[in-house]
Amino acid sequence: MTDMSESDPTNTPDEPRVEEVLQRLRAGVRQRQAELATVGAASDQARHKLAELTAREYVQEPLAVSPRPVLGRWIVLARKAVFHLFLKWFTRPVMEQQNAFNQTVSRLVQDQMQSQEALAQRVRELEARLAALERPEREE
């Protein structure tokens, strides 16, 4: 003879497991909502920092200046000559390498921000689906 609990669809052993999974899912959603609430304010700040990073991604050769009114012109001329004759060949490759690195980092940060925004949108969609799936359960 077969046990009645096996053939009775209302008394399945999966019901406690489903409830446990739903509880975990709800807890995860609540945790993610809290994380997104803190990230929302940081997102505007991150955009500002990204704009600042983009504005500063190019390193340029230093300008020769001097605050001295009389000798200033000669000091500037000497600095330009020294830079052009001795330092230009050393600093330009370094600056090009630094600029390439800065551009790469800037693009990477921008891609990460876009990815984070896409994930946040996906979380919102999944939360909406979860809420829609839970509604019929509460009405019953």
MITOR-871006 format. One record per atom (N, C-alpha, C, O, CB): residue in three letters; y, x, z. Coordinates in steps of 0.001 Angstrom, whole numbers, padded with zeros to 6 digits, always signed. Each point is the difference from the previous one (the first is absolute). Glycine has a CB too. Layout:
<recs>
AlaYXZ;...
</recs>
This chain:
<recs>
Met-001157+000824+000000;Met+001157-000824+000000;Met+001236+000881+000000;Met+000031+001106+000539;Met-001278-002932+000649;Thr+002234+001280-001809;Thr+001250+000738-000078;Thr+000938-000455+001096;Thr-000048-001143+000455;Thr-000237+001422-002923;Asp+001130+000631+002876;Asp+000979-000293+001033;Asp+001128-000834-000602;Asp+000412+000241-001135;Asp-000989+001901+002364;Met+001078-003121-000475;Met+001034-000902-000480;Met+001333+000727-000195;Met+000806-000375-000852;Met-001967-001512+002018;Ser+001376+002917-000375;Ser+001267+000697-000107;Ser+000121+000747-001327;Ser+001108+000243-000477;Ser-001067-000026+002962;Glu-001183+000150-003085;Glu+000033+000704-001275;Glu+000370-000935-001138;Glu+000687+000415-000933;Glu-002399+001173+001792;Ser+001277-002832-000805;Ser+000275-000926-001086;Ser+001284-000787+000205;Ser+000493-000614-000946;Ser-002924+000455+000580;Asp+002985+000159+001569;Asp+001223-000740+000289;Asp+001209+000827-000452;Asp+000250+001065+000563;Asp-001362-002234+001407;Pro+001877+000697-002986;Pro+001120+000788-000504;Pro+001194+000028+000948;Pro+000866+000861-000156;Pro-001626-001425-002120;Thr+000842-000321+003230;Thr+001142+000007+000915;Thr-000156+001031+001104;Thr+000992+000383+000621;Thr-000647-002785-001116;Asn-001532+002850+000750;Asn-000242+000949+001070;Asn-000500+001317-000593;Asn-001157+000369+000205;Asn+000641-002254+001407;Thr+001355+002578-002327;Thr-000399+001265-000613;Thr+000432+001159+000871;Thr+001026-000079+000675;Thr-000864-000940-002953;Pro-000931+002094+002271;Pro+000366+001166+000811;Pro+001215+000742-000557;Pro+000530+000888+000669;Pro-002923-000676-000017;Asp+002846-000554-001859;Asp+001150+000679-000586;Asp+001327-000509+000540;Asp+001012+000686-000148;Asp-002363-000332-001884;Glu+001389-001517+002647;Glu+001262-000567+000468;Glu+000719+000910+001006;Glu+001203+000206-000164;Glu-002175-002473-000213;Pro+000330+002816+001392;Pro+000713+000904+000914;Pro+000520+001246-000728;Pro+001084+000497+000305;Pro-002527-001323+001581;Arg+000675+001316-002833;Arg+000420+001188-000746;Arg+001229-000310-000849;Arg+000908+000828-000078;Arg-003285-000003+000036;Val+002429-001981-000589;Val+001151-000386-000810;Val+001236-000096+000879;Val+001073+000471-000377;Val-002567-001714-001223;Glu+001347+000637+002764;Glu+001130-000127+000911;Glu+000477+001381+000464;Glu+001202+000238+000121;Glu-002063-002490+000626;Glu-000074+003146-000492;Glu+000350+001362+000409;Glu+000749+000719-001123;Glu+000992+000681+000258;Glu-003010-000608+001256;Val+001558-000217-002739;Val+000656+000633-001140;Val+001408-000572-000177;Val+000943+000748-000256;Val-003185-000374-000857;Leu+002388-001683+001247;Leu+001320-000616-000116;Leu+000942+000496+001096;Leu+001182+000231-000256;Leu-002244-002252-000778;Gln+000548+002186+002246;Gln+000831+000509+001094;Gln+000477+001424-000292;Gln+001162+000328+000238;Gln-002419-001787+001382;Arg+000362+002298-002134;Arg+000373+001365-000355;Arg+001040+000007-001117;Arg+000962+000768+000027;Arg-003241+000024+000665;Leu+002066-001657-001664;Leu+000929-000092-001119;Leu+001377-000452+000475;Leu+001015+000544-000435;Leu-002930-001056-001103;Arg+001956-000458+002409;Arg+001283-000463+000549;Arg+000695+001108+000780;Arg+001212+000185-000118;Arg-002120-002516+000246;Ala+000136+003069+000670;Ala+000586+001103+000768;Ala+000550+001073-000932;Ala+001071+000557+000243;Ala-002667-001019+001643;Gly+000860+000746-002950;Gly+000479+000987-000979;Gly+001270-000455-000688;Gly+000910+000797-000231;Gly-003250-000069-000123;Val+002402-002011+000026;Val+001202-000538-000643;Val+001182+000074+000948;Val+001098+000370-000414;Val-002506-001898-000990;Arg+001208+001183+002667;Arg+001091+000086+000970;Arg+000490+001434+000155;Arg+001202+000244+000095;Arg-002140-002228+001105;Gln+000007+002928-001175;Gln+000375+001401+000126;Gln+000780+000454-001227;Gln+001006+000698+000123;Gln-003031-000276+001302;Arg+001566-000816-002601;Arg+000693+000399-001237;Arg+001388-000640-000081;Arg+000939+000622-000497;Arg-003163-000377-000661;Gln+002359-001481+001643;Gln+001304-000642+000019;Gln+000968+000770+000898;Gln+001168+000184-000344;Gln-002264-002406-000082;Ala+000602+002663+001568;Ala+000844+000781+000906;Ala+000404+001325-000653;Ala+001142+000438+000135;Ala-002282-001501+001853;Glu+000208+001693-002691;Glu+000315+001250-000688;Glu+001041-000231-001082;Glu+000935+000788-000145;Glu-003239+000059+000621;Leu+002145-001921-001233;Leu+000948-000296-001073;Leu+001374-000346+000548;Leu+001010+000294-000640;Leu-002899-001091-000766;Ala+001943+000182+002570;Ala+001295-000326+000597;Ala+000762+001279+000341;Ala+001218+000058-000167;Ala-002167-002205+001091;Thr+000247+003159-000454;Thr+000676+001256+000318;Thr+000319+000789-001261;Thr+000991+000729-000037;Thr-002167-000676+002238;Val+000349-000188-003235;Val+000229+000716-001244;Val+001147-000632-000787;Val+000690+000698-000743;Val-003113-000043+000684;Gly+002641-001974+000210;Gly+001053-000685-000740;Gly+001359+000618+000251;Gly+000759+000224-000943;Gly-002089-002307+001058;Ala+001650+002361+001128;Ala+001277+000629+000322;Ala+000020+001444-000478;Ala+001037+000510-000425;Ala-000788-002019+002412;Ala-001380+002149-001915;Ala-000080+001387-000439;Ala+000038+000108-001524;Ala+000341+001053-000538;Ala-001649-000511+002600;Ser+000963-001618-002754;Ser-000018+000031-001450;Ser+001392+000226-000575;Ser+000158+000785-000935;Ser-002131-002299+000970;Asp+002986+000838+000509;Asp+001364+000209-000468;Asp+000458+001424+000281;Asp+000668+000623-000825;Asp-000177-003047+001202;Gln-000853+002924+000782;Gln+000349+001372+000342;Gln-000731+000971-000929;Gln+000572+001007-000417;Gln-000184-001680+002823;Ala-001629+000379-002727;Ala-000761+000866-000904;Ala+000621+000000-001396;Ala+000053+001043-000652;Ala-002146-001497+001976;Arg+002559-000694-001783;Arg+000669-000053-001306;Arg+001271+000859+000009;Arg+000293+000709-000963;Arg-001217-003033+000583;His+001663+002245+001479;His+001215+000809+000118;His-000350+001490-000022;His+000659+000787-000680;His+000457-002632+002001;Lys-002135+002219-000588;Lys-000422+001402+000039;Lys-000518+000452-001363;Lys+000215+001147-000393;Lys-000780-001394+002826;Leu-000117-000644-003159;Leu-000488+000346-001335;Leu+001171+000234-000951;Leu-000038+000927-000810;Leu-002053-002274+001214;Ala+003124+000522-000315;Ala+001189+000201-000831;Ala+000663+001332+000341;Ala+000466+000713-000889;Ala-000127-003209+000738;Glu-000301+002824+001428;Glu+000573+001278+000430;Glu-000845+001163-000517;Glu+000539+001011-000450;Glu+000411-002116+002507;Leu-002268+000959-001990;Leu-000896+001039-000507;Leu+000179+000191-001497;Leu+000041+001130-000487;Leu-001674-001668+002297;Thr+001739-000565-002539;Thr+000184+000076-001444;Thr+001326+000674-000340;Thr+000079+000778-000950;Thr-001466-002853+000667;Ala+002418+001779+001053;Ala+001305+000612-000254;Ala-000011+001500+000269;Ala+000773+000745-000603;Ala+000303-002911+001188;Arg-001940+002608+000310;Arg-000025+001428+000366;Arg-001183+000750-000574;Arg-000307+001097+000467;Arg+001479-001703+001600;Glu-001840+000062-003052;Glu-001205+000672-000475;Glu+000297+001214-000872;Glu-000895+000808-000243;Glu-000253-002991+000348;Tyr+002366+002329-000575;Tyr+000348+001165-000815;Tyr+000784+001012+000830;Tyr+001034-000320+000586;Tyr-001000-001117-002654;Val-000550+002665+002102;Val+000687+001102+000658;Val+000778+000732-001087;Val-000556+000357-001038;Val-001230-000126+002882;Gln+003071-000010-001597;Gln+000843+000646-001005;Gln+000404+001394+000466;Gln-000082+000338+001180;Gln+000929-002583-001936;Glu-000406+003040-000220;Glu+000479+001335+000337;Glu+001254-000122+000860;Glu+000809-000905-000206;Glu-001776+001858-001937;Pro+001130-000056+003094;Pro+001181-000094+000865;Pro+001286+000309-000778;Pro+000029+000843-000897;Pro-001453-000188+002871;Leu+002470-001366-001594;Leu+001310+000267-000589;Leu+000699+001076+000817;Leu-000021-000020+001231;Leu+000184-002350-002111;Ala+000454+003305+000176;Ala+000719+001072+000690;Ala+001405-000493+000327;Ala+000784-000311-000896;Ala-002137+002108-000300;Val+001657-001865+002473;Val+001325-000422+000447;Val+000477+000949+001089;Val-000788+000697+000640;Val+000291-003116-001214;Ser+001796+002423+000760;Ser+000576+000808+001069;Ser+001256-000693+000514;Ser+000835-000434-000794;Ser-001770+002569-000215;Pro+001076-002242+002322;Pro+001193-000648+000548;Pro+001217+000942+000081;Pro+001083-000433+000393;Pro-002613-001053+000907;Arg+001365+002738-001659;Arg+001092+000970+000103;Arg+001004-000241-001135;Arg-000385-000030-001169;Arg-001169+001735+002256;Pro+002826-001876-000752;Pro+000976-000304-001047;Pro+000312+001175-000942;Pro+000198-000216-001196;Pro+000760-001423+002775;Val-000913+002842-001077;Val+000402+001130-000836;Val-001208+000683-000630;Val-000047+000203-001213;Val+002054+000124+002664;Leu-002979+000023-000621;Leu-001167+000722-000499;Leu-001104-000938-000495;Leu-001013+000462-000525;Leu+001571+001377+002105;Gly-000374-003111-001420;Gly-001039-000963-000337;Gly-000504+000093-001418;Gly-001205-000075-000242;Gly+002206-001374+001896;Arg-000085+001614-002600;Arg-000400+000081-001406;Arg-000906+001192-000244;Arg-000973-000099-000747;Arg+003106-001007+000089;Trp-001814+002251+001293;Trp-000810+001210-000184;Trp-001349-000120+000712;Trp-001016+000489-000495;Trp+003122+000863+000301;Ile-002105-001996+001340;Ile-001263-000205+000735;Ile-000922-000906-000810;Ile-001195+000276-000105;Ile+002384+000013+002327;Val-000661-001350-002787;Val-000796-000907-000829;Val-000541+000735-001211;Val-001173-000150-000345;Val+002549-001799+001113;Leu-000542+002735-001411;Leu-000435+000772-001171;Leu-001126+000963+000378;Leu-000978+000126-000737;Leu+003292-000307-000248;Ala-002184+000866+002133;Ala-001042+000935+000445;Ala-001300-000747+000313;Ala-001083+000466-000356;Ala+002858+001069+001288;Arg-001672-002681-000272;Arg-001206-000783+000310;Arg-000708-000463-001273;Arg-001225+000067-000100;Arg+002296-000819+002239;Lys-000284+000280-003109;Lys-000594-000442-001268;Lys-000678+001153-000722;Lys-001079-000167-000569;Lys+002825-001609+000387;Ala-001117+002947+000204;Ala-000577+001164-000678;Ala-001311+000423+000664;Ala-000993+000262-000679;Ala+003302+000488+000019;Val-002301-000688+001983;Val-001218+000385+000721;Val-001113-001017-000251;Val-001146+000372-000252;Val+002540+000768+002020;Phe-001046-002421-001697;Phe-001022-001023-000232;Phe-000535+000089-001423;Phe-001211-000047-000216;Phe+002314-001447+001905;His-000195+001625-002666;His-000426+000017-001402;His-000833+001235-000317;His-000991-000089-000725;His+003039-001202+000119;Leu-001656+002437+001141;Leu-000702+001239-000333;Leu-001297+000206+000789;Leu-000981+000513-000537;Leu+003191+000449-000015;Phe-002211-001363+001824;Phe-001131+000376+000844;Phe-000852-001166+000511;Phe-001221+000127+000097;Phe+002576+001802+000551;Leu-000743-003034-000329;Leu-000739-001077+000662;Leu-000477-001124-000921;Leu-000972-000688+000313;Leu+002299+001227+001667;Lys-000657-000725-003098;Lys-000340-001105-000887;Lys-001470+000047-000437;Lys-000665-001034-000048;Lys+003041+001006-000738;Trp-002860+001175+000482;Trp-001371+000141-000511;Trp-001039-000261+001083;Trp-001146-000342-000293;Trp+001978+002001-001371;Phe-000425-001498+002898;Phe-000915-000272+001109;Phe+000084-001461+000448;Phe-001023-000632+000263;Phe+001247+003023+000469;Thr+000980-002917-000647;Thr+000167-001342+000575;Thr-000309-001135-000965;Thr-000472-001048+000440;Thr+002177+002025+001023;Arg-001464-000818-002736;Arg-000240-001105-000940;Arg-001454-000464-000031;Arg-000241-001206+000048;Arg+002110+002085-001405;Pro-002842+000018+001279;Pro-001392-000487+000027;Pro-000353-000704+001313;Pro-000747-000978+000005;Pro+000137+002846-001540;Val+001150-001369+002633;Val-000253-000627+001296;Val+000616-001397+000028;Val-000626-000954+000463;Val+000578+003220+000661;Met+001287-002379-001626;Met+000661-001314-000023;Met-000725-000964-000936;Met-000113-001185+000314;Met+002309+002294+000189;Glu-002686-000634-001635;Glu-000755-000864-000913;Glu-001285-000492+000656;Glu-000370-001167-000130;Glu+001328+002407-001829;Gln-001629-000339+002663;Gln-001218-000387+000702;Gln+000317-001015+001101;Gln-000727-000980+000167;Gln-000286+003236-000671;Gln+002083-002029+001248;Gln+000390-000928+001057;Gln+000392-001353-000582;Gln-000354-001037+000563;Gln+001120+002968+000839;Asn-000040-001939-002520;Asn+000382-001256-000637;Asn-001219-000774-000483;Asn-000059-001221+000146;Asn+002220+002261-000829;Ala-003133-000339+000111;Ala-001226-000667-000448;Ala-000744-000604+001186;Ala-000498-001123-000080;Ala+000330+002717-001860;Phe+000093-000856+003029;Phe-000643-000513+001208;Phe+000739-001221+000528;Phe-000625-001007+000334;Phe-000177+003315+000216;Asn+002130-002227-000471;Asn+000793-001121+000498;Asn-000190-001251-000865;Asn-000109-001106+000530;Asn+001779+002740+000383;Gln-001708-001469-002221;Gln-000208-001138-000896;Gln-001376-000616+000215;Gln-000143-001223+000013;Gln+001681+002271-001691;Thr-002540-000206+001845;Thr-001354-000496+000233;Thr-000090-000774+001309;Thr-000602-001072+000055;Thr-000303+003002-001356;Val+001500-001386+002344;Val-000002-000670+001299;Val+000744-001325-000084;Val-000452-001006+000548;Val+000342+003230+000612;Ser+001236-002227-001837;Ser+000790-001218-000143;Ser-000806-001092-000716;Ser+000011-001157+000421;Ser+002097+002545-000474;Arg-002796-001025-001011;Arg-000842-000978-000722;Arg-001162-000463+000869;Arg-000347-001181+000000;Arg+000970+002254-002185;Leu-001221-000152+002920;Leu-001116-000355+000871;Leu+000436-000971+001094;Leu-000700-000973+000279;Leu-000339+003200-000748;Val+002185-001972+001086;Val+000506-000896+001040;Val+000306-001372-000596;Val-000304-001026+000609;Val+001263+002993+000655;Gln-000362-001985-002446;Gln+000299-001274-000652;Gln-001288-000756-000322;Gln-000071-001211+000209;Gln+002178+002198-001171;Asp-003121-000291+000459;Asp-001290-000646-000274;Asp-000629-000538+001282;Asp-000575-001089-000002;Asp+000244+002615-001961;Gln+000434-000774+003051;Gln-000555-000453+001274;Gln+000714-001253+000501;Gln-000631-000917+000524;Gln+000012+003283+000022;Met+001928-002395-000710;Met+000752-001184+000423;Met-000394-001222-000834;Met-000159-001096+000538;Met+002070+002573+000179;Gln-002066-001287-002024;Gln-000409-001109-000863;Gln-001410-000468+000359;Gln-000276-001199+000016;Gln+001749+002085-001858;Ser-002349+000052+002126;Ser-001360-000347+000399;Ser+000001-000761+001319;Ser-000744-000968+000158;Ser-000120+002989-001360;Gln+001690-001594+002145;Gln+000090-000675+001294;Gln+000531-001424-000181;Gln-000490-000935+000632;Gln+000868+003155+000514;Glu+000621-002377-002006;Glu+000541-001332-000251;Glu-001048-000898-000664;Glu-000098-001184+000323;Glu+002404+002173-000539;Ala-003089-000426-000712;Ala-001057-000774-000653;Ala-001068-000407+001016;Ala-000498-001125-000038;Ala+000930+002345-002129;Leu-000782-000310+003070;Leu-000986-000331+001033;Leu+000536-001068+000952;Leu-000743-000884+000427;Leu-000184+003212-000588;Ala+002208-002249+000490;Ala+000592-001015+000866;Ala-000023-001368-000683;Ala-000255-001019+000643;Ala+001722+002773+000414;Gln-001202-001767-002351;Gln-000069-001260-000747;Gln-001430-000535-000012;Gln-000217-001202+000153;Gln+002157+001932-001588;Arg-002897+000146+001256;Arg-001414-000409-000009;Arg-000402-000566+001367;Arg-000727-000991+000075;Arg+000214+002760-001814;Val+000989-001138+002819;Val-000295-000494+001348;Val+000589-001393+000186;Val-000649-000878+000568;Val+000613+003237+000320;Arg+001273-002566-001368;Arg+000604-001331+000109;Arg-000813-001040-000769;Arg-000189-001119+000478;Arg+002447+002184-000228;Glu-002742-000697-001444;Glu-000826-000922-000781;Glu-001302-000324+000728;Glu-000428-001154+000035;Glu+001426+002073-002144;Leu-001621+000101+002687;Leu-001256-000222+000719;Leu+000222-000832+001259;Leu-000845-000818+000363;Leu-000024+002989-001256;Glu+001995-001967+001555;Glu+000323-000827+001162;Glu+000164-001454-000398;Glu-000449-000900+000711;Glu+001555+002856+000368;Ala-000465-002187-002212;Ala+000179-001368-000486;Ala-001351-000624-000340;Ala-000243-001169+000300;Ala+002521+001771-001194;Arg-003150+000178+000270;Arg-001343-000517-000316;Arg-000778-000314+001264;Arg-000683-001021+000083;Arg+000679+002342-002199;Leu+000110-000430+003110;Leu-000698-000221+001264;Leu+000518-001261+000676;Leu-000777-000806+000512;Leu+000424+003279-000256;Ala+001663-002635-000258;Ala+000586-001201+000607;Ala-000470-001251-000744;Ala-000284-001023+000623;Ala+002303+002356+000112;Ala-002101-001254-002048;Ala-000473-001144-000779;Ala-001475-000288+000281;Ala-000415-001159+000022;Ala+002100+001699-001801;Leu-002458+000490+001988;Leu-001422-000205+000302;Leu-000208-000548+001413;Leu-000958-000736+000239;Leu+000397+002598-001816;Glu+001429-001518+002501;Glu-000140-000461+001375;Glu+000497-001429+000171;Glu-000434-000671+000936;Glu+000689+003023-000169;Arg+000616-002843-001606;Arg+000546-001352+000137;Arg-001071-001092-000005;Arg+000003-000839+000900;Arg+002049+001670-002006;Pro-002972-000857+000130;Pro-001022-001041+000035;Pro-000874+000079+001240;Pro-000474-001028+000484;Pro+000488+001036-002951;Glu-000236+001192+002989;Glu-000815+000160+001194;Glu+000662-000687+001197;Glu-000690-000610+000817;Glu-000203+002788-001718;Arg+002207-002089+001014;Arg+000711-000606+001121;Arg+000079-001515-000138;Arg+000019-000707+001008;Arg+001303+002807-000759;Glu-001275-002613-001478;Glu+000111-001449-000207;Glu-001289-000735+000344;Glu+000026-001189+000318;Glu+001643+001631-002102;Glu-002774+000250+001723;Glu-001299-000654+000236;Glu-000253-000287+001440;Glu-001049-000546+000346;Glu+000193+001671-002310;
</recs>
